[in-house]
Structures are given as structure tokens and as C-alpha cells.
Amino acid sequence: MVGSLSLLTGCVHAGEGSPSVLSATNTPPQMTSPEFTNKPGSNEDQLAAALGENARKDYEDNLHETPRPSQFPFPNYHAGPGRPVPPYVNRYSVNDHYPDYLKCEYDVHAKKYGQSDEPGWFKTSLEKIRRLGPKKFPPIKWIAVIIVNRAEWQGASTFEQAHKVGAIFKASEVFDSSRSLSQLIASATMDRHPFFLDLKKPDLFPAEQQRWMIVERHAATNKPTMGPK
């Protein structure tokens, strides 16, 4: 059952923090080696011959383009090919439409799910983020954590049901070791419908079928206001 959840989540979350392995979109573009970048007189033909046309194009694109937030090398757990990520670990991603939000899924496996256990799970998830520190993530203002119960997964129709609860925290407060994580969790607003999977639109790409409603709602109510001109 867990393997099935990981398989579908891997499809649904392509480029959004897959539970099995990171997609290629989260890997930074390959850079050319110093022997070419620092060697005077290296011309276009030499680069093309030594690196290949594709590698050269990646190199040139990297000179002129800033990598998207979703391409950041997130500190996700790598279980290996064909192996699901175990429960009780964080999975990180960023949606390019909401670059201020770090999306974190924390999987549990509770046959008897109880809301009284949620504060402890949130705290464990946030502790992992705090230990990593802000330099392990792209510039963010908010951290959205969703608790996912794998034990409730029984196919695509139960996907939203398995995504039990979510909460959003200020990144600056999570990374501030003087702040009590327990107090941050106690004062956070719990969202019982944090996730939406649109199964009625099979023509959409997997990443477009899934929506972190918790992030969309929060972003809509926290837009910066324009001052007087």
C-alpha cells in the first residue's frame, strides 16, 4: 500500500518534491569545468567539441538565466531507484508561482490517526528544517507543512483524505532558535483541507493536477499592498 502511495505521489508531484527521488528539474544545470572557463583562447569550436552541443547550450543558458526556485537542490532524502522514501521524513519543494513558500510534506504511518498526535509531528518536521538552517533552502518567507498519513492511502480517490492537515509558519521564526516551536504550532491556524487533486482533468500534467490550496489561500490574503503614488 505504501509503495502505491509513493508511486502515485511520484507522478503527481513531479518537480514538486517527489517522495521517491528528486526529479531532474531540481538538479542545477551542469556547469563547464574550470579548465575551459579559465583557459584563455577557448573558442566556440573547442567548447562544442569537448563538452558536446547539449552541455554547451546548458552552459550558455546558465550564463544568462537565473535558475527557477523549483530547480534549487533541496536537501531531500534519496532512497535510491525504485525504493520509496520512508515515513517520518520531510520532502521539500517550491512552486515557481509561489516562490516565497517552502512546501514541506511530512509523511506518517498511523493506522489509528489522532489529531492529538499532530503537534508532535509538526514539531518534528520543523525541528528538521531548523537544524538544516536557511542556507539549505532558496530565499523564502513562509514554510507550509502538510501532514500526510500513508495508512489512509487506498488509491487516487483517497489522495486528499490522506493529506490530513497543514499549517503555515513564518520562515524567520522557524529558523530563530530562541523561538519555541511548540508555541508557534499552538498559535498556528490548522487547515484541514490543504490539498486538492483534480482527477477530472486527465489532460493536465501531473504537477497541474495537484494544488496546495493552503498556499494559494494564504498567498491570496497576504499580498503586499501598494502604497500611495
C-alpha positions as CSV (number, residue, x, y, z in Angstrom):
1,M,0.0,0.0,0.0
2,V,2.8,2.4,0.9
3,G,4.5,1.6,-2.4
4,S,1.4,2.5,-4.3
5,L,1.2,5.9,-2.5
6,S,4.8,6.6,-3.3
7,L,4.3,5.6,-6.9
8,L,1.3,7.9,-7.5
9,T,2.8,10.7,-5.4
10,G,5.9,10.4,-7.5
11,C,3.7,11.1,-10.6
12,V,1.6,13.7,-9.0
13,H,4.5,15.6,-7.5
14,A,6.8,15.6,-10.5
15,G,9.0,18.6,-10.0
16,E,7.2,19.3,-6.7
17,G,9.2,17.2,-4.3
18,S,8.6,13.6,-5.2
19,P,8.5,11.1,-2.3
20,S,10.8,8.7,-4.0
21,V,13.6,10.7,-5.7
22,L,14.0,14.3,-6.8
23,S,13.1,14.9,-10.4
24,A,15.7,16.2,-12.8
25,T,14.2,19.7,-12.7
26,N,15.5,20.1,-9.2
27,T,19.1,19.5,-10.3
28,P,21.1,22.6,-11.1
29,P,22.3,22.9,-14.7
30,Q,25.6,21.3,-15.4
31,M,28.5,23.8,-15.4
32,T,31.5,23.6,-17.6
33,S,34.8,22.7,-15.8
34,P,37.3,25.3,-14.8
35,E,39.8,24.1,-17.4
36,F,37.5,25.6,-20.1
37,T,36.1,28.6,-18.2
38,N,39.5,29.7,-17.1
39,K,41.6,28.7,-20.1
40,P,42.3,31.7,-22.4
41,G,41.7,31.2,-26.0
42,S,39.0,28.5,-25.7
43,N,36.8,29.3,-28.6
44,E,33.3,28.1,-29.6
45,D,34.6,25.1,-31.6
46,Q,36.7,23.9,-28.8
47,L,33.8,24.0,-26.3
48,A,31.4,22.3,-28.7
49,A,34.0,19.5,-29.4
50,A,35.0,19.0,-25.7
51,L,31.6,19.3,-24.0
52,G,29.1,18.4,-26.7
53,E,26.4,20.6,-28.1
54,N,23.9,20.0,-25.3
55,A,26.3,20.7,-22.5
56,R,27.5,23.8,-24.2
57,K,23.9,25.0,-24.5
58,D,23.3,24.4,-20.8
59,Y,26.5,26.3,-20.0
60,E,25.4,29.3,-22.2
61,D,21.9,29.3,-20.7
62,N,23.3,29.4,-17.2
63,L,25.3,32.5,-18.0
64,H,22.2,34.5,-18.9
65,E,19.4,32.9,-16.9
66,T,18.7,32.7,-13.1
67,P,17.6,29.2,-12.1
68,R,14.0,28.9,-11.1
69,P,13.2,28.4,-7.4
70,S,11.9,24.9,-8.2
71,Q,15.3,24.0,-9.5
72,F,17.0,24.5,-6.2
73,P,18.9,21.4,-4.9
74,F,16.6,20.7,-1.9
75,P,18.0,18.6,0.9
76,N,15.6,15.7,0.2
77,Y,16.0,12.1,1.2
78,H,17.2,9.9,-1.6
79,A,16.0,6.3,-1.2
80,G,17.5,5.0,-4.4
81,P,16.0,3.9,-7.7
82,G,12.7,2.1,-7.2
83,R,12.7,2.5,-3.5
84,P,10.1,4.7,-1.7
85,V,11.1,7.3,0.8
86,P,10.4,6.0,4.3
87,P,7.8,7.8,6.5
88,Y,8.7,10.4,9.1
89,V,11.0,12.4,6.9
90,N,10.4,15.8,5.2
91,R,10.0,16.3,1.5
92,Y,10.7,19.8,0.2
93,S,9.8,21.8,-2.9
94,V,8.9,25.2,-4.1
95,N,6.3,26.1,-6.7
96,D,7.6,28.8,-9.1
97,H,4.3,30.6,-8.9
98,Y,4.7,30.9,-5.1
99,P,8.5,31.4,-4.6
100,D,8.1,32.8,-1.1
101,Y,6.7,29.5,0.2
102,L,8.7,26.4,1.1
103,K,6.4,23.4,0.7
104,C,7.1,20.6,3.1
105,E,5.3,17.2,3.2
106,Y,5.8,15.2,6.4
107,D,4.6,11.6,6.0
108,V,3.4,9.5,8.9
109,H,2.0,6.0,9.0
110,A,-0.8,5.9,11.6
111,K,-3.4,3.2,11.4
112,K,-5.3,5.0,14.1
113,Y,-4.8,8.6,13.2
114,G,-5.4,11.1,16.1
115,Q,-5.3,14.8,15.9
116,S,-3.7,14.8,19.4
117,D,-0.5,13.5,17.7
118,E,-0.3,16.3,15.2
119,P,1.5,18.9,17.3
120,G,4.3,16.4,17.8
121,W,4.5,15.6,14.1
122,F,4.6,19.3,13.2
123,K,7.3,19.9,15.8
124,T,9.5,17.0,14.5
125,S,9.1,18.4,10.9
126,L,10.0,21.9,11.9
127,E,13.0,20.7,14.0
128,K,14.4,19.1,10.9
129,I,14.0,22.3,9.0
130,R,15.6,24.4,11.8
131,R,18.6,22.0,12.0
132,L,19.2,22.4,8.3
133,G,19.2,26.2,8.5
134,P,18.1,28.8,5.9
135,K,21.1,28.3,3.7
136,K,19.9,24.9,2.7
137,F,16.8,26.5,1.0
138,P,16.2,29.2,-1.5
139,P,15.1,32.6,-0.1
140,I,11.7,32.1,1.5
141,K,9.3,33.9,3.7
142,W,6.9,31.2,4.6
143,I,7.0,27.4,5.4
144,A,3.9,25.3,4.6
145,V,3.9,21.9,6.3
146,I,1.4,19.2,5.4
147,I,1.0,16.0,7.4
148,V,0.3,13.1,5.1
149,N,-1.0,9.7,6.5
150,R,0.1,6.9,4.3
151,A,-2.0,4.4,6.1
152,E,-5.1,6.1,4.7
153,W,-4.0,5.7,1.1
154,Q,-6.2,3.4,-0.9
155,G,-5.9,4.8,-4.4
156,A,-6.2,8.1,-6.1
157,S,-9.7,8.8,-4.7
158,T,-8.2,8.9,-1.2
159,F,-5.3,11.2,-2.0
160,E,-6.9,14.3,-0.5
161,Q,-8.1,12.3,2.5
162,A,-4.5,11.1,3.2
163,H,-3.3,14.8,3.2
164,K,-4.7,15.3,6.7
165,V,-3.7,18.8,7.9
166,G,-1.5,21.7,7.1
167,A,-0.2,24.9,8.7
168,I,1.9,27.8,7.6
169,F,4.8,29.3,9.6
170,K,7.0,32.4,9.2
171,A,10.4,31.2,8.0
172,S,12.2,33.7,10.1
173,E,10.5,32.4,13.3
174,V,11.2,28.7,12.4
175,F,14.9,29.5,11.9
176,D,15.1,31.6,15.1
177,S,16.4,29.2,17.8
178,S,15.1,31.5,20.5
179,R,11.5,30.9,19.4
180,S,9.6,27.9,20.9
181,L,8.4,25.6,18.1
182,S,5.7,24.3,20.4
183,Q,4.3,27.9,20.8
184,L,4.5,28.5,17.0
185,I,2.5,25.4,16.4
186,A,0.0,26.2,19.2
187,S,-0.7,29.6,17.6
188,A,-0.8,28.4,14.0
189,T,-4.1,28.0,12.1
190,M,-4.7,24.4,11.2
191,D,-6.0,23.8,7.6
192,R,-8.0,20.6,7.3
193,H,-8.3,20.8,3.6
194,P,-4.8,21.8,2.5
195,F,-4.6,19.8,-0.7
196,F,-6.6,19.4,-3.9
197,L,-6.1,16.8,-6.6
198,D,-8.1,17.5,-9.8
199,L,-8.8,14.0,-11.2
200,K,-11.5,15.3,-13.5
201,K,-8.9,16.8,-15.8
202,P,-6.7,13.9,-17.0
203,D,-5.3,16.1,-19.8
204,L,-3.4,18.2,-17.3
205,F,0.2,17.5,-16.5
206,P,0.5,15.7,-13.1
207,A,2.0,18.8,-11.5
208,E,-1.0,20.8,-12.6
209,Q,-3.5,18.3,-11.2
210,Q,-2.3,18.8,-7.7
211,R,-2.7,22.1,-5.9
212,W,-1.5,23.2,-2.4
213,M,-4.7,25.0,-1.6
214,I,-3.2,26.0,1.8
215,V,-0.5,28.0,0.0
216,E,-2.9,29.5,-2.6
217,R,-5.3,30.7,0.1
218,H,-2.5,32.1,2.3
219,A,-0.9,33.9,-0.6
220,A,-4.2,35.4,-1.7
221,T,-4.7,37.0,1.8
222,N,-1.1,38.1,2.2
223,K,-0.5,40.0,-1.0
224,P,1.7,43.2,-0.5
225,T,-0.4,46.3,-0.6
226,M,0.6,49.2,-2.9
227,G,1.3,52.5,-1.2
228,P,0.3,55.9,-2.5
229,K,2.0,57.0,-5.7
